Amino acid sequence: MKFCTQCASPVALRVPDGDTMARHVCEACGEIHYQNPKIVAGCIPEWEGKILLCRRAIEPRNGLWTIPAGFMENGETVEQAAARETWEEACAHVEINGLYAVFNIPHVNQVYMIFRAALKDETFAPGIESLETGLFEEAEIPWSQMAFPVVVQSLERYFSDRQRDHFPTFLGTLEPIKR
Amino acid sequence: MKFCTQCASPVALRVPDGDTMARHVCEACGEIHYQNPKIVAGCIPEWEGKILLCRRAIEPRNGLWTIPAGFMENGETVEQAAARETWEEACAHVEINGLYAVFNIPHVNQVYMIFRAALKDETFAPGIESLETGLFEEAEIPWSQMAFPVVVQSLERYFSDRQRDHFPTFLGTLEPIKR
Protein backbone atom coordinates (compact mmCIF):
# COMPACT_ATOMS: atom_id res chain seq x y z
CA MET A 1 0.00 0.00 0.00
CA LYS A 2 1.33 3.41 -1.01
CA PHE A 3 -1.37 5.98 -0.23
CA CYS A 4 -3.82 6.74 2.57
CA THR A 5 -7.39 5.58 1.92
CA GLN A 6 -8.76 8.63 3.79
CA CYS A 7 -6.69 11.56 2.48
CA ALA A 8 -4.57 10.18 -0.44
CA SER A 9 -1.26 11.25 1.16
CA PRO A 10 1.70 8.83 1.01
CA VAL A 11 1.84 6.32 3.87
CA ALA A 12 4.93 5.28 5.85
CA LEU A 13 5.56 1.80 7.24
CA ARG A 14 6.39 2.32 10.92
CA VAL A 15 5.42 1.24 14.43
CA PRO A 16 2.72 3.62 15.72
CA ASP A 17 3.01 5.01 19.27
CA GLY A 18 1.82 2.39 21.76
CA ASP A 19 1.91 -0.40 19.16
CA THR A 20 4.40 -3.23 18.70
CA MET A 21 4.13 -3.91 14.95
CA ALA A 22 4.85 -1.86 11.84
CA ARG A 23 1.74 -0.48 10.14
CA HIS A 24 1.02 1.68 7.13
CA VAL A 25 0.57 5.05 8.85
CA CYS A 26 -0.53 8.27 7.17
CA GLU A 27 1.82 11.04 8.30
CA ALA A 28 -0.67 13.66 7.07
CA CYS A 29 -3.96 12.64 8.73
CA GLY A 30 -2.73 10.01 11.21
CA GLU A 31 -4.85 7.16 9.88
CA ILE A 32 -3.41 3.73 10.72
CA HIS A 33 -4.13 1.06 8.08
CA TYR A 34 -4.24 -2.37 9.71
CA GLN A 35 -3.88 -5.56 7.71
CA ASN A 36 -5.17 -8.83 9.12
CA PRO A 37 -5.37 -12.49 8.13
CA LYS A 38 -8.18 -13.61 5.86
CA ILE A 39 -10.46 -16.58 6.37
CA VAL A 40 -10.75 -19.10 3.55
CA ALA A 41 -14.03 -20.98 4.02
CA GLY A 42 -14.55 -24.32 2.33
CA CYS A 43 -16.23 -27.67 2.64
CA ILE A 44 -15.91 -31.35 1.81
CA PRO A 45 -19.19 -32.01 -0.04
CA GLU A 46 -20.25 -35.64 0.04
CA TRP A 47 -22.83 -37.47 -2.08
CA GLU A 48 -23.34 -41.22 -1.62
CA GLY A 49 -19.82 -41.55 -0.24
CA LYS A 50 -18.20 -39.61 -3.07
CA ILE A 51 -16.54 -36.20 -2.73
CA LEU A 52 -17.25 -33.26 -5.02
CA LEU A 53 -14.05 -31.72 -6.39
CA CYS A 54 -13.44 -28.80 -8.74
CA ARG A 55 -10.64 -28.36 -11.25
CA ARG A 56 -9.44 -24.76 -11.05
CA ALA A 57 -9.84 -22.43 -14.03
CA ILE A 58 -7.94 -19.62 -12.32
CA GLU A 59 -4.52 -18.95 -10.85
CA PRO A 60 -2.96 -19.97 -8.60
CA ARG A 61 -2.80 -23.67 -9.48
CA ASN A 62 -4.86 -23.35 -12.64
CA GLY A 63 -5.81 -26.83 -13.86
CA LEU A 64 -5.41 -28.59 -10.51
CA TRP A 65 -8.13 -30.05 -8.28
CA THR A 66 -9.53 -28.69 -5.03
CA ILE A 67 -12.51 -28.74 -2.74
CA PRO A 68 -14.83 -25.73 -2.98
CA ALA A 69 -13.28 -22.92 -0.90
CA GLY A 70 -12.65 -19.20 -1.06
CA PHE A 71 -12.33 -15.94 0.84
CA MET A 72 -15.08 -15.24 3.34
CA GLU A 73 -16.94 -11.98 2.67
CA ASN A 74 -18.11 -9.29 5.06
CA GLY A 75 -21.66 -9.78 6.33
CA GLU A 76 -21.77 -13.55 6.13
CA THR A 77 -21.06 -16.44 8.50
CA VAL A 78 -18.26 -18.92 7.83
CA GLU A 79 -20.87 -21.58 7.03
CA GLN A 80 -22.61 -19.27 4.57
CA ALA A 81 -19.25 -18.53 2.95
CA ALA A 82 -18.50 -22.23 2.52
CA ALA A 83 -21.94 -22.86 0.97
CA ARG A 84 -21.64 -19.81 -1.30
CA GLU A 85 -18.23 -20.91 -2.56
CA THR A 86 -19.63 -24.35 -3.35
CA TRP A 87 -22.41 -22.75 -5.32
CA GLU A 88 -20.05 -20.40 -7.18
CA GLU A 89 -17.38 -22.98 -8.00
CA ALA A 90 -19.48 -26.11 -8.50
CA CYS A 91 -23.11 -24.93 -8.96
CA ALA A 92 -24.05 -27.27 -6.11
CA HIS A 93 -26.30 -26.75 -3.12
CA VAL A 94 -24.90 -28.13 0.14
CA GLU A 95 -26.03 -28.56 3.69
CA ILE A 96 -23.11 -27.41 5.85
CA ASN A 97 -22.50 -29.69 8.82
CA GLY A 98 -19.86 -29.54 11.54
CA LEU A 99 -16.66 -27.51 11.51
CA TYR A 100 -14.13 -30.10 10.52
CA ALA A 101 -10.71 -28.46 10.26
CA VAL A 102 -8.99 -25.16 10.97
CA PHE A 103 -5.59 -24.66 9.34
CA ASN A 104 -3.33 -21.74 10.08
CA ILE A 105 -1.24 -20.78 7.05
CA PRO A 106 0.69 -17.90 8.62
CA HIS A 107 3.15 -17.33 5.77
CA VAL A 108 0.26 -16.27 3.53
CA ASN A 109 -1.85 -14.70 6.31
CA GLN A 110 -4.73 -17.12 5.88
CA VAL A 111 -6.85 -19.30 8.15
CA TYR A 112 -8.72 -22.12 6.40
CA MET A 113 -12.00 -23.19 7.99
CA ILE A 114 -13.31 -26.39 6.40
CA PHE A 115 -16.71 -27.94 7.06
CA ARG A 116 -18.24 -31.31 6.44
CA ALA A 117 -21.10 -30.96 3.98
CA ALA A 118 -23.75 -32.98 2.19
CA LEU A 119 -24.90 -32.30 -1.37
CA LYS A 120 -28.65 -31.64 -1.34
CA ASP A 121 -29.00 -33.40 -4.70
CA GLU A 122 -26.75 -34.78 -7.40
CA THR A 123 -26.75 -31.53 -9.36
CA PHE A 124 -23.35 -29.88 -9.96
CA ALA A 125 -21.46 -28.24 -12.80
CA PRO A 126 -18.37 -26.08 -13.29
CA GLY A 127 -18.83 -22.50 -12.10
CA ILE A 128 -16.95 -19.65 -13.76
CA GLU A 129 -13.80 -20.37 -11.71
CA SER A 130 -13.78 -24.11 -12.50
CA LEU A 131 -12.81 -26.11 -15.60
CA GLU A 132 -14.69 -29.21 -14.50
CA THR A 133 -16.36 -30.72 -11.46
CA GLY A 134 -16.83 -34.31 -10.47
CA LEU A 135 -17.70 -36.80 -7.75
CA PHE A 136 -14.79 -38.99 -6.63
CA GLU A 137 -14.61 -42.18 -4.61
CA GLU A 138 -11.68 -42.19 -2.19
CA ALA A 139 -9.69 -44.43 -4.57
CA GLU A 140 -10.37 -42.07 -7.48
CA ILE A 141 -9.06 -38.84 -5.89
CA PRO A 142 -6.38 -37.34 -8.20
CA TRP A 143 -3.84 -36.98 -5.37
CA SER A 144 -0.96 -36.01 -7.66
CA GLN A 145 -3.01 -33.23 -9.23
CA MET A 146 -4.31 -31.48 -6.12
CA ALA A 147 -3.98 -27.69 -5.97
CA PHE A 148 -3.06 -27.13 -2.31
CA PRO A 149 -1.46 -29.07 0.55
CA VAL A 150 -4.27 -27.94 2.85
CA VAL A 151 -6.76 -29.77 0.62
CA VAL A 152 -4.67 -32.94 0.55
CA GLN A 153 -4.32 -32.93 4.34
CA SER A 154 -8.02 -32.28 4.87
CA LEU A 155 -9.11 -35.08 2.54
CA GLU A 156 -6.60 -37.62 3.91
CA ARG A 157 -7.80 -36.89 7.42
CA TYR A 158 -11.42 -37.01 6.31
CA PHE A 159 -11.16 -40.47 4.79
CA SER A 160 -9.32 -41.72 7.86
CA ASP A 161 -11.92 -40.26 10.23
CA ARG A 162 -14.76 -41.58 8.08
CA GLN A 163 -13.63 -45.15 8.67
CA ARG A 164 -14.24 -44.58 12.39
CA ASP A 165 -17.31 -42.37 11.80
CA HIS A 166 -15.72 -39.86 14.18
CA PHE A 167 -14.92 -36.34 12.99
CA PRO A 168 -13.34 -34.24 15.74
CA THR A 169 -12.53 -30.64 14.81
CA PHE A 170 -8.88 -30.56 13.81
CA LEU A 171 -6.56 -27.58 14.37
CA GLY A 172 -3.28 -27.49 12.47
CA THR A 173 -0.65 -25.21 10.98
CA LEU A 174 0.92 -25.48 7.53
CA GLU A 175 4.50 -24.34 6.92
CA PRO A 176 5.84 -23.14 3.57
CA ILE A 177 6.76 -25.98 1.20
CA LYS A 178 10.54 -26.29 0.89
CA ARG A 179 11.47 -26.53 -2.79
CA MET B 1 -12.39 4.27 2.06
CA LYS B 2 -12.07 7.25 -0.29
CA PHE B 3 -8.80 6.87 -2.19
CA CYS B 4 -6.87 4.11 -3.96
CA THR B 5 -3.98 2.66 -1.95
CA GLN B 6 -1.94 2.17 -5.15
CA CYS B 7 -2.41 5.44 -7.10
CA ALA B 8 -4.28 7.85 -4.72
CA SER B 9 -7.16 8.39 -7.17
CA PRO B 10 -10.73 8.46 -5.79
CA VAL B 11 -12.41 5.06 -5.55
CA ALA B 12 -15.99 4.18 -6.51
CA LEU B 13 -18.18 1.63 -4.73
CA ARG B 14 -19.45 -0.67 -7.49
CA VAL B 15 -19.71 -4.32 -8.51
CA PRO B 16 -16.62 -5.20 -10.61
CA ASP B 17 -17.06 -7.18 -13.84
CA GLY B 18 -17.51 -10.86 -13.03
CA ASP B 19 -18.13 -10.17 -9.34
CA THR B 20 -21.37 -10.24 -7.34
CA MET B 21 -20.64 -7.74 -4.56
CA ALA B 22 -19.86 -4.03 -4.47
CA ARG B 23 -16.18 -3.23 -3.91
CA HIS B 24 -14.11 -0.09 -3.68
CA VAL B 25 -12.74 0.06 -7.24
CA CYS B 26 -10.18 2.53 -8.54
CA GLU B 27 -11.45 3.89 -11.84
CA ALA B 28 -7.96 5.18 -12.66
CA CYS B 29 -5.72 2.12 -12.18
CA GLY B 30 -8.34 -0.63 -11.85
CA GLU B 31 -7.25 -1.81 -8.39
CA ILE B 32 -10.04 -3.59 -6.51
CA HIS B 33 -9.89 -3.12 -2.72
CA TYR B 34 -11.43 -6.11 -0.98
CA GLN B 35 -12.58 -5.98 2.63
CA ASN B 36 -12.96 -9.20 4.60
CA PRO B 37 -13.97 -10.29 8.09
CA LYS B 38 -11.42 -10.15 10.88
CA ILE B 39 -10.60 -12.89 13.35
CA VAL B 40 -10.75 -12.05 17.05
CA ALA B 41 -8.61 -14.59 18.90
CA GLY B 42 -9.08 -15.14 22.60
CA CYS B 43 -8.92 -17.68 25.38
CA ILE B 44 -10.44 -18.72 28.68
CA PRO B 45 -7.37 -18.86 30.93
CA GLU B 46 -7.82 -21.11 33.95
CA TRP B 47 -5.78 -21.36 37.15
CA GLU B 48 -6.84 -23.76 39.89
CA GLY B 49 -10.43 -23.66 38.63
CA LYS B 50 -10.57 -19.87 38.48
CA ILE B 51 -10.83 -17.80 35.28
CA LEU B 52 -8.60 -14.84 34.48
CA LEU B 53 -10.62 -11.80 33.45
CA CYS B 54 -9.57 -8.28 32.42
CA ARG B 55 -11.43 -5.02 33.01
CA ARG B 56 -11.17 -2.95 29.85
CA ALA B 57 -9.31 0.38 29.88
CA ILE B 58 -10.30 1.17 26.28
CA GLU B 59 -13.41 1.66 24.21
CA PRO B 60 -15.66 0.00 23.36
CA ARG B 61 -17.05 -1.08 26.73
CA ASN B 62 -14.43 0.76 28.76
CA GLY B 63 -14.66 -0.37 32.41
CA LEU B 64 -16.37 -3.69 31.71
CA TRP B 65 -14.92 -7.21 32.07
CA THR B 66 -13.81 -9.61 29.37
CA ILE B 67 -11.60 -12.57 28.64
CA PRO B 68 -8.28 -11.78 26.90
CA ALA B 69 -9.03 -11.42 23.17
CA GLY B 70 -8.15 -9.23 20.23
CA PHE B 71 -7.55 -8.98 16.50
CA MET B 72 -5.32 -11.65 15.03
CA GLU B 73 -2.26 -10.23 13.25
CA ASN B 74 -0.65 -11.21 9.96
CA GLY B 75 2.10 -13.80 10.30
CA GLU B 76 0.80 -15.56 13.41
CA THR B 77 -1.43 -18.56 14.12
CA VAL B 78 -4.78 -18.19 15.88
CA GLU B 79 -3.28 -19.87 18.95
CA GLN B 80 -0.32 -17.48 18.96
CA ALA B 81 -2.74 -14.57 18.65
CA ALA B 82 -4.75 -15.77 21.65
CA ALA B 83 -1.59 -16.18 23.75
CA ARG B 84 -0.23 -12.80 22.65
CA GLU B 85 -3.47 -11.04 23.58
CA THR B 86 -3.37 -12.67 27.01
CA TRP B 87 0.16 -11.41 27.49
CA GLU B 88 -0.71 -7.89 26.29
CA GLU B 89 -3.93 -7.50 28.25
CA ALA B 90 -3.15 -9.47 31.41
CA CYS B 91 0.68 -9.91 31.50
CA ALA B 92 0.04 -13.64 31.81
CA HIS B 93 1.66 -16.60 30.09
CA VAL B 94 -0.77 -19.28 28.95
CA GLU B 95 -0.62 -22.69 27.41
CA ILE B 96 -3.25 -22.69 24.65
CA ASN B 97 -5.28 -25.90 24.56
CA GLY B 98 -8.13 -26.95 22.29
CA LEU B 99 -10.23 -24.69 20.07
CA TYR B 100 -13.32 -24.22 22.19
CA ALA B 101 -15.72 -21.89 20.38
CA VAL B 102 -16.15 -20.16 17.03
CA PHE B 103 -18.69 -17.34 16.93
CA ASN B 104 -19.75 -15.59 13.75
CA ILE B 105 -20.67 -11.96 14.38
CA PRO B 106 -21.61 -11.02 10.82
CA HIS B 107 -23.04 -7.57 11.55
CA VAL B 108 -19.57 -6.41 12.64
CA ASN B 109 -17.63 -8.62 10.20
CA GLN B 110 -15.88 -10.58 12.92
CA VAL B 111 -15.26 -14.24 13.71
CA TYR B 112 -14.30 -14.99 17.30
CA MET B 113 -12.07 -18.02 17.87
CA ILE B 114 -11.81 -18.85 21.56
CA PHE B 115 -9.47 -21.44 23.07
CA ARG B 116 -9.26 -23.21 26.37
CA ALA B 117 -6.06 -22.21 28.12
CA ALA B 118 -4.09 -22.82 31.30
CA LEU B 119 -2.07 -20.16 33.11
CA LYS B 120 1.56 -21.29 33.33
CA ASP B 121 1.88 -19.67 36.76
CA GLU B 122 -0.15 -17.38 38.99
CA THR B 123 1.49 -14.24 37.60
CA PHE B 124 -0.81 -11.66 35.99
CA ALA B 125 -1.33 -7.91 36.00
CA PRO B 126 -3.17 -5.26 33.99
CA GLY B 127 -1.63 -4.60 30.60
CA ILE B 128 -1.90 -1.18 28.96
CA GLU B 129 -5.43 -1.93 27.69
CA SER B 130 -6.72 -3.15 31.07
CA LEU B 131 -7.75 -1.35 34.27
CA GLU B 132 -7.45 -4.46 36.42
CA THR B 133 -7.14 -8.22 36.12
CA GLY B 134 -8.29 -10.96 38.43
CA LEU B 135 -9.01 -14.64 38.94
CA PHE B 136 -12.68 -15.47 39.41
CA GLU B 137 -14.47 -18.54 40.66
CA GLU B 138 -17.62 -19.31 38.66
CA ALA B 139 -19.79 -17.81 41.41
CA GLU B 140 -17.69 -14.63 41.44
CA ILE B 141 -17.93 -13.77 37.72
CA PRO B 142 -19.32 -10.20 37.37
CA TRP B 143 -22.04 -11.26 34.89
CA SER B 144 -23.79 -7.89 34.91
CA GLN B 145 -20.57 -6.07 34.07
CA MET B 146 -19.35 -8.14 31.14
CA ALA B 147 -18.23 -6.26 28.03
CA PHE B 148 -19.57 -8.47 25.23
CA PRO B 149 -22.34 -11.06 24.75
CA VAL B 150 -19.83 -13.38 23.06
CA VAL B 151 -17.84 -13.50 26.31
CA VAL B 152 -20.93 -14.20 28.41
CA GLN B 153 -22.00 -17.03 26.09
CA SER B 154 -18.52 -18.53 26.01
CA LEU B 155 -18.15 -18.52 29.79
CA GLU B 156 -21.66 -19.86 30.46
CA ARG B 157 -21.00 -22.72 28.06
CA TYR B 158 -17.55 -23.29 29.52
CA PHE B 159 -18.80 -23.71 33.08
CA SER B 160 -21.56 -26.02 31.88
CA ASP B 161 -19.14 -28.16 29.85
CA ARG B 162 -16.66 -28.21 32.71
CA GLN B 163 -19.16 -29.99 34.92
CA ARG B 164 -19.14 -32.85 32.41
CA ASP B 165 -15.41 -32.48 31.64
CA HIS B 166 -16.37 -32.50 27.96
CA PHE B 167 -15.48 -29.52 25.76
CA PRO B 168 -16.65 -30.03 22.17
CA THR B 169 -15.83 -27.21 19.74
CA PHE B 170 -18.88 -24.99 19.53
CA LEU B 171 -19.95 -23.06 16.42
CA GLY B 172 -22.49 -20.29 16.81
CA THR B 173 -23.69 -16.98 15.39
CA LEU B 174 -24.51 -13.82 17.33
CA GLU B 175 -27.18 -11.41 16.07
CA PRO B 176 -27.27 -7.69 16.85
CA ILE B 177 -28.70 -6.89 20.28
CA LYS B 178 -32.18 -5.38 19.96
CA ARG B 179 -32.40 -2.29 22.16
Interface residues (C-beta under 8 A of the other chain):
Chain A: M1 K2 F3 C4 T5 Q6 C7 A8 V11 G18 M21 H33 Y34 Q35 N36 P37 K38 I39 F71 M72 E73 N74 G75 E76 T77 V78 E79 Q80 G98 L99 V102 N104 P106 H107 N109 V111 M113 I128 T169 L171 T173
Chain B: M1 K2 F3 C4 T5 Q6 C7 A8 G18 M21 H33 Y34 Q35 N36 P37 K38 I39 F71 M72 E73 N74 G75 E76 T77 V78 E79 G98 L99 V102 N104 P106 H107 N109 V111 M113 I128 T169 L171 T173
